């Protein structure tokens, strides 16, 4: 039976449990340990994809190692494990960046609601602050051009997505 030494990970080392895969020369135990680690990493990646749903798109696809069914070797299992750890690191980074952007947009929305005239024509959608739906907040003049000249600004909140029944009625009217 062959044995393989564990490789080092650069991106996310805390995701992979580094154990000596030369478990008394027993390749079956090494395979079982790698499959356990791969299962744990797949579950974590699935959780991150669920957390990111409708906010950002994450790569959760599985790439085939071989064209025909067969038992994977230790090196191939390590490559899969390390690839999953890298994808999880990338997913965590993208989710953290998206959360920071949503936090900044929520703060900007609070400022816009407090002082609409300082944020003229600014529009913030619900998706930009991490909320579901189609609505948005828009800073605009109260009475059109007259309100713009007078400096009368307000934040108008849209009602969200159009109702399906109303769209169907419009289609029938044509």
Protein Blocks (a to p, Z undefined) as FASTA:
>chain_A
ZZddddddfklmmlpccddfkgghiaklmmmmmmmmmmmmmmmmmmmmmmmgokaccdfb
dcdfbfbdcdddfklmmmmmmmmmmmmmmmmmmmmmmmmmmmmmmmmmmmmmmmmmlmgh
iacdfklnopacjbdcddddfklmmlmmnopacddddebjadfklmmmmmmmZZ
